[in-house]
Amino acid sequence: MEKLKDKKLVSASTEDDITSKNASRIEAKDVKVWYDDFQAIKGIDMVIKPNTVTAFIGPSGCGKSTFLRLFNRMNDYVEGFRMEGKIKIEGNNIYKKKVNVEELRKEIGMVFQKPNPFPKSIFENVAYGLKIQGIKDKKFINERVEKALRQADLWEEVKDNLKKSALALSGGQQQRLCIARTLAVQPSILLMDEPTSALDPISTAKIEELIHNLKEDYTIIIVTHNMQQASRISDYTAFFYLGELIEFDKTRKVFTNPEKKQTENYITGRFG
Ligand SMILES: Nc1ncnc2c1ncn2[C@@H]1O[C@H](COP(=O)(O)OP(=O)(O)OP(=O)(O)O)[C@@H](O)[C@H]1O
């Protein structure tokens, strides 16, 4: 796989095709995180295979979001943040000094809990990432926008109203728009931090179906508090507790025959 070679991460470049890239493999080695004196992650190892959906579960404050945000270096902005260990994507340590964080974030898209479209048109929201990369070719941009909206299963609903404000869409449509905006720059990994917790059941079902379809092209990690959701959509589940990775296995195994008592207690609702 070519996409995450050092070359790509250290020098800005624009893609000139609209084909999908391959999903990436993620590897965490003895990862520890502190916020000032508080240790939020206590030595985690994990390998996430390409083209899989992995759910991060665990009670509030156990470190799921902190761990997720390591993969696109979002924690770098947090005051007092310090990390030890290695995060490798396609074999490249993404915390090396020479890594271009802007480039990294094109490869690793993120979708947040609350849909956060820009106060711009539907089209401009999806085209945004391409335009800030300096891409000017209108035909290319149009094709990418359509492709991303189709991948996010929103195209049929918005194709006649691309100039309409994104803020006029429903919450569920806005979240699919945010997914399209992320997909337009063709990442290889999609990080989702509770992407459906603000949505109604129908919109949630749509996003879940979408996640299922997207794993053909992406490696997906989703933080969720919803056990049914984790068991419905993920191939692997990681259970975190107090900054430690207690169990990480195939989802079916975690939910039907967990190795650890703590996991069982959590998934059966006995704590958290
Ligand atoms: N910016 C920060 N500064 C200081 N401590 C933080 C910061 N962000 C998170 N923490 C602490 O790190 C720990 C892990 O937080 P994190 O948000 O990763 O947990 P989480 O499992 O995602 O929780 P939730 O399910 O409630 O979102 C918590 O104790 C939290 O208080």
The ligand as a Tripos MOL2 file, in Angstrom:
@<TRIPOS>MOLECULE
LIG
   31    33     1     0     0
SMALL
NO_CHARGES

@<TRIPOS>ATOM
      1 N1         -8.4680   17.6070   28.1510 N.pl3     1 LIG1
      2 C1         -8.3720   16.8610   29.2560 C.ar      1 LIG1
      3 N2         -7.7110   17.3080   30.3430 N.ar      1 LIG1
      4 C2         -7.6280   16.5770   31.4600 C.ar      1 LIG1
      5 N3         -8.1710   15.3570   31.5850 N.ar      1 LIG1
      6 C3         -8.8460   14.8700   30.5530 C.ar      1 LIG1
      7 C4         -8.9920   15.5840   29.3320 C.ar      1 LIG1
      8 N4         -9.7220   14.8330   28.4670 N.ar      1 LIG1
      9 C5        -10.0220   13.6990   29.1260 C.ar      1 LIG1
     10 N5         -9.5100   13.7160   30.3560 N.ar      1 LIG1
     11 C6         -9.6250   12.6480   31.3730 C.3       1 LIG1
     12 O1         -9.1080   11.4570   30.8370 O.3       1 LIG1
     13 C7         -9.9520   10.3540   31.1770 C.3       1 LIG1
     14 C8        -10.4180    9.6760   29.8940 C.3       1 LIG1
     15 O2        -11.3010   10.5570   29.2180 O.3       1 LIG1
     16 P1        -11.9750   10.1750   27.8230 P.3       1 LIG1
     17 O3        -12.7680   11.3360   27.3640 O.co2     1 LIG1
     18 O4        -10.9470    9.6320   26.9320 O.co2     1 LIG1
     19 O5        -12.9400    8.9740   28.2820 O.3       1 LIG1
     20 P2        -14.1570    8.3080   27.5030 P.3       1 LIG1
     21 O6        -14.0720    6.8540   27.8330 O.co2     1 LIG1
     22 O7        -14.1360    8.6840   26.0880 O.co2     1 LIG1
     23 O8        -15.3970    8.9510   28.2490 O.3       1 LIG1
     24 P3        -16.8980    9.2570   27.7000 P.3       1 LIG1
     25 O9        -17.4820    7.9170   27.4110 O.co2     1 LIG1
     26 O10       -17.5630    9.9230   28.8640 O.co2     1 LIG1
     27 O11       -16.7680   10.1220   26.5020 O.co2     1 LIG1
     28 C9        -11.0730   10.9040   32.0280 C.3       1 LIG1
     29 O12       -10.7590   10.7110   33.3800 O.3       1 LIG1
     30 C10       -11.0960   12.3810   31.6850 C.3       1 LIG1
     31 O13       -11.5300   13.1500   32.7730 O.3       1 LIG1
@<TRIPOS>BOND
     1     1     2 1
     2     2     3 ar
     3     2     7 ar
     4     3     4 ar
     5     4     5 ar
     6     5     6 ar
     7     6     7 ar
     8     6    10 ar
     9     7     8 ar
    10     8     9 ar
    11     9    10 ar
    12    10    11 1
    13    11    12 1
    14    11    30 1
    15    12    13 1
    16    13    14 1
    17    13    28 1
    18    14    15 1
    19    15    16 1
    20    16    17 2
    21    16    18 1
    22    16    19 1
    23    19    20 1
    24    20    21 2
    25    20    22 1
    26    20    23 1
    27    23    24 1
    28    24    25 2
    29    24    26 1
    30    24    27 1
    31    28    29 1
    32    28    30 1
    33    30    31 1
@<TRIPOS>SUBSTRUCTURE
     1 LIG1         1 GROUP 0 **** ****
